[in-house]
């Protein structure tokens, strides 16, 4: 069972981020890296903020991260979440990718046990036949 | 070689309406109200204004698109009018356009006017934005203004290891001070003083921000007429107030796209203020600047901005605020007119409203709020949220000083 319920609006890939979602569908985590200056960035954007280059590549990473911050959401902002609150949201720092940060949910740990600096690893929630969300679980 | 704006442009006249729930008038009348005051103050005829910049943000709900609303409302004589929009920093952007045109020698006298009529939307807060790169909803869904600024407070407390109750108390003092100032300003939207206990006991809007940590939205208009020092003198003006610096800094994605920003301050404000001090020839802002008006959309915004303006040390704003450094009788009074929190926030007018208070103070015309001997005032006008924003800074002061 995915961490988030069916009925939520799912990502609508754009030119800039479609490869990210395609990789997630294959249960792979990829991060954008500028091929001019080597700076990682996330969320996906067409242009590097550091050197303004439009040239980039997608780097596949293992998906080991560290919780940078987290919160507990109690207000159901969408009707599909009515019976799902409270749920956690985590901001994960990725040392494998220049320490960029990525937002997700920690799917296997009670909120009380979350802490900043907690090691986590990526897991994948298949939401429907077309969309997979990269999510997080306690590092094994 | 460019030499900046310092002392090239002076303010000839300014006007500002009462801010608030102005059900009694439309946007047209608000513009006219501010403009008439400025025109009388400048002592010129309307037809001496050669070009105008019009600032409004939410064109869909208040004044309408294009520069037409201003030209129509003031019945300008088919002069060039440009509409500008730069989120909540729109007012400063309009002022910048008018000043640059004079500094360039293209026009003798120009007008900058900002207006917004937000109460007509019928609900609280700001209307939703219309997409584009600042509205990446699929990466950050369900954002609200209090929600994203609340994260600034959490990040600030975490970074400097400040207990949340201490930060809450300092944020409360920010609002208590602004309410005290607003209570003696006849043009302010909210005119009641509040106590620190009331602020701390208020309902939470988005943790840790409570009701009094958030500014509302208002109806209102403010404007400035600017010219060169030579023309102002020829018009018989004395004790001129000149523009010392005008800076804008705009995010490029660095904050949201990487981890070298901890969510605890404004990257743009630090850059814009540094450039502004250089342009104005200020080396020690904490000692040299007499007074400031900053973009206190939320109490925490004002708190961290004190550090991005190099007024307080990094991590030191809490102490300065609780010691009264920014109170009206403190070393660098902040929000002397009540700020966004109490004077109000009609988005497109706010940057010009801030300048209006600086202008009154520098001329000794601020009534009950008058400071003893101000000579240099800074305004800070911010649009967007902590991770992606537009920061406008203006410094004004006595001409030649």
Interface residues (C-beta under 8 A of the other chain):
Chain A: X9 X11 X12 X39 X40 X41 X42 X43 X45 X47 X49 X50 X68 X69 X77 X78 X93 X98 X99 X100 X101 X103 X116
Chain B: X136 X138 X139 X140 X141 X142 X154 X155 X158 X252 X253 X254 X256 X257 X258 X259
